[in-house]
């Protein structure tokens, strides 16, 4: 909704411009410095509006990038300038008149001052709009740093050296793998041998215990079965 007045004003500008074709432009807005293309941040910007009607003053307006119109100032034919809010002075702008040249000065051009500037006159109850004067910062583009063949070769050399330094040789990797497998197999064989030795010792101890127990039993049985001899009797 905020852009609707701007669209109506631009439509009026177009219609007025079409109506004045063939009669010459009544007002023309431009930079005072004709060689200027883009203002810089903090620069003092001077705009000029050429009004070919000596009986009407000039109003300055700015159309921002969002399509919103902003009234800036009105300068009468007697060089009297009124700013927004019916103020006679402004901290940001200056207005003046020299002949048919009406001047608007932006004291310190900032990002919020960017837009398209128009000047408008009221000639016999008809509004006449100038062509718009764009005032934007120049577009800056960052170019990519060029790569030299020497730098590319150097980086490739470093890369190959790093790879050869950190990556193992195929033969050495196979040898390390065989050594690792051999060590694992040796530890497995040693563990099996220890297990077999422990089993043999356990079986030997058990057999010895059983043999001793059998011998003891046999000795007891033999002692019990041995006949008792009577002592010889003396003759009567």
C-alpha positions as CSV (number, residue, x, y, z in Angstrom):
1,X,0.0,0.0,0.0
2,X,2.9,2.3,0.7
3,X,4.1,2.1,-2.9
4,X,0.7,3.0,-4.3
5,X,1.3,6.8,-4.2
6,X,4.7,6.3,-5.8
7,X,3.1,4.3,-8.6
8,X,0.5,7.0,-9.2
9,X,3.2,9.7,-9.2
10,X,5.3,7.7,-11.7
11,X,2.2,7.2,-13.9
12,X,1.6,11.0,-13.8
13,X,5.2,11.5,-14.6
14,X,4.9,9.3,-17.7
15,X,1.7,11.0,-18.8
16,X,3.2,14.4,-18.4
17,X,6.3,13.4,-20.2
18,X,4.2,12.0,-23.1
19,X,2.2,15.2,-23.1
20,X,5.2,17.4,-23.3
21,X,7.0,15.5,-26.1
22,X,7.4,17.7,-29.1
23,X,7.3,20.8,-26.9
24,X,10.7,20.4,-25.3
25,X,11.4,19.4,-21.7
26,X,10.1,21.9,-19.2
27,X,12.4,20.7,-16.4
28,X,15.6,18.7,-16.5
29,X,17.3,17.1,-13.5
30,X,21.0,16.1,-13.6
31,X,24.2,16.2,-11.6
32,X,25.8,19.6,-11.5
33,X,29.1,17.9,-12.4
34,X,28.3,16.5,-15.8
35,X,31.2,14.1,-15.6
36,X,29.9,12.4,-12.5
37,X,28.3,9.0,-12.8
38,X,28.1,7.6,-9.2
39,X,28.5,9.5,-5.9
40,X,30.7,8.3,-3.2
41,X,30.0,7.7,0.5
42,X,30.3,11.0,2.4
43,X,30.7,13.1,-0.7
44,X,29.0,16.4,-1.2
45,X,26.5,15.8,-4.0
46,X,25.1,18.7,-6.0
47,X,22.1,18.3,-8.3
48,X,20.7,20.8,-10.8
49,X,17.2,21.3,-12.1
50,X,16.8,23.4,-15.2
51,X,13.4,25.1,-15.1
52,X,12.5,26.9,-18.3
53,X,9.4,28.4,-16.7
54,X,10.3,31.6,-15.0
55,X,7.1,31.8,-13.1
56,X,7.1,28.6,-11.0
57,X,9.4,27.2,-8.4
58,X,10.8,23.7,-8.1
59,X,10.1,20.8,-5.7
60,X,12.7,18.0,-5.1
61,X,11.6,14.4,-4.5
62,X,13.5,11.1,-4.2
63,X,12.3,7.7,-5.2
64,X,14.1,5.0,-3.1
65,X,14.8,1.4,-4.1
66,X,11.6,0.2,-2.4
67,X,9.4,2.5,-4.6
68,X,8.6,5.0,-1.9
69,X,8.7,8.8,-2.6
70,X,10.3,11.2,-0.2
71,X,9.8,15.0,-0.4
72,X,13.0,16.9,0.2
73,X,12.5,20.6,-0.5
74,X,10.8,23.4,-2.4
75,X,12.6,26.4,-3.8
76,X,10.5,29.3,-5.0
77,X,11.3,31.8,-7.8
78,X,12.6,34.2,-5.1
79,X,15.3,31.7,-4.0
80,X,13.5,30.8,-0.8
81,X,13.8,27.2,0.2
82,X,11.4,25.3,2.4
83,X,12.4,21.8,3.6
84,X,10.3,18.9,4.9
85,X,8.2,19.9,7.9
86,X,8.0,23.5,6.7
87,X,11.5,24.0,8.0
88,X,13.7,26.8,6.6
89,X,17.0,24.9,7.3
90,X,18.1,21.3,7.1
91,X,21.1,19.4,8.5
92,X,21.3,17.3,5.4
93,X,20.3,19.4,2.4
94,X,20.8,22.9,0.9
95,X,18.6,24.6,-1.7
96,X,19.3,27.6,-3.9
97,X,18.5,29.3,-7.3
98,X,20.7,30.8,-9.9
99,X,18.8,32.1,-13.0
100,X,16.8,29.1,-14.2
101,X,19.0,26.6,-12.4
102,X,17.7,25.3,-9.2
103,X,20.2,23.5,-7.0
104,X,19.9,20.8,-4.4
105,X,22.9,19.9,-2.3
106,X,23.2,16.7,-0.3
107,X,25.8,17.7,2.3
108,X,27.1,14.2,3.0
109,X,25.8,11.5,0.7
110,X,25.0,8.3,2.6
111,X,23.5,4.9,1.8
112,X,20.0,6.0,2.9
113,X,20.3,8.9,0.4
114,X,20.5,6.6,-2.6
115,X,17.6,6.7,-5.1
116,X,16.4,8.5,-8.2
117,X,16.0,12.2,-7.8
118,X,13.2,14.2,-9.6
119,X,12.3,17.9,-9.7
120,X,8.7,18.9,-10.2
121,X,7.1,22.2,-11.3
122,X,3.6,23.4,-11.3
123,X,3.0,25.3,-14.6
124,X,-0.5,26.6,-15.1
125,X,-2.0,24.0,-12.8
126,X,-0.1,21.2,-14.6
127,X,2.6,19.2,-12.9
128,X,5.8,18.7,-14.9
129,X,8.2,16.1,-13.9
130,X,11.8,15.9,-14.9
131,X,13.5,12.8,-16.0
132,X,14.9,10.9,-13.1
133,X,18.6,11.3,-12.1
134,X,19.8,8.0,-10.5
135,X,22.2,8.5,-7.5
136,X,23.6,5.2,-6.3
137,X,27.0,3.9,-5.1
138,X,29.1,2.2,-7.8
139,X,28.8,-1.6,-7.8
140,X,32.0,-3.1,-6.6
141,X,33.1,-6.5,-7.9
142,X,36.0,-8.6,-6.5
143,X,38.1,-10.2,-9.1
144,X,39.5,-13.7,-8.4
145,X,43.2,-13.9,-7.9
146,X,45.0,-15.3,-10.9
147,X,46.8,-18.6,-10.5
148,X,50.3,-18.9,-12.0
149,X,51.7,-22.2,-13.4
150,X,54.6,-22.0,-11.0
151,X,52.4,-21.8,-8.0
152,X,50.3,-24.7,-9.4
153,X,53.4,-26.8,-10.0
154,X,54.8,-26.0,-6.5
155,X,51.5,-27.0,-4.9
156,X,51.4,-30.2,-6.9
157,X,54.9,-31.0,-5.9
158,X,54.1,-30.4,-2.3
159,X,51.1,-32.5,-2.6
160,X,53.0,-35.4,-4.1
161,X,55.7,-35.2,-1.5
162,X,53.2,-35.1,1.3
163,X,51.4,-38.1,-0.2
164,X,54.6,-40.1,-0.6
165,X,55.7,-39.1,2.9
166,X,52.6,-40.2,4.7
167,X,51.5,-43.1,2.5
168,X,53.4,-46.4,3.0
169,X,55.2,-48.3,0.2
170,X,53.2,-51.3,-1.1
171,X,56.1,-53.8,-0.5
172,X,56.7,-52.5,3.0
173,X,52.9,-52.6,3.8
174,X,52.8,-56.3,2.7
175,X,55.9,-57.1,4.8
176,X,54.4,-55.4,7.8
177,X,51.2,-57.4,7.3
178,X,53.1,-60.7,7.1
179,X,55.1,-59.9,10.2
180,X,51.9,-59.1,12.1
181,X,50.3,-62.4,11.0
182,X,53.4,-64.3,11.9
183,X,53.5,-62.7,15.4
184,X,49.8,-63.6,15.9
185,X,50.4,-67.2,14.8
186,X,53.4,-67.5,17.0
187,X,51.4,-66.3,20.0
188,X,48.6,-68.7,19.2
189,X,51.0,-71.7,19.0
190,X,52.6,-70.7,22.2
191,X,49.3,-70.5,24.0
192,X,48.3,-73.9,22.6
193,X,51.6,-75.5,23.8
194,X,51.1,-74.0,27.2
195,X,47.6,-75.4,27.4
196,X,48.8,-78.9,26.3
197,X,51.6,-78.8,28.9
198,X,49.2,-77.8,31.6
199,X,46.8,-80.6,30.6
200,X,49.6,-83.2,30.6
201,X,50.7,-82.1,34.1
202,X,47.2,-82.3,35.4
203,X,46.6,-85.8,34.0
204,X,50.0,-87.0,35.4
205,X,49.1,-85.7,38.8
206,X,45.7,-87.4,38.8
207,X,47.2,-90.7,37.6
208,X,49.9,-90.6,40.3
209,X,47.3,-89.9,42.9
210,X,45.2,-92.9,41.7
211,X,48.2,-95.2,41.6
212,X,49.3,-94.4,45.1
213,X,45.7,-95.0,46.3
214,X,45.6,-98.4,44.6
215,X,48.9,-99.5,46.0
216,X,47.8,-98.5,49.5
217,X,44.6,-100.5,49.2
218,X,46.5,-103.6,47.9
219,X,48.9,-103.4,50.8
220,X,46.1,-103.3,53.3
221,X,44.3,-106.2,51.7
222,X,47.5,-108.3,51.7
223,X,48.2,-107.5,55.3
224,X,44.7,-108.6,56.3
225,X,44.9,-111.9,54.3
226,X,48.3,-113.0,55.8
227,X,47.8,-116.1,58.2
228,X,48.7,-115.6,61.9
229,X,51.4,-118.0,63.1
230,X,51.0,-119.5,66.5
231,X,54.0,-119.4,68.7
232,X,55.6,-122.8,69.3
233,X,54.6,-124.6,72.5
234,X,57.1,-125.9,74.9
235,X,57.3,-129.7,75.3
236,X,55.7,-131.1,78.5
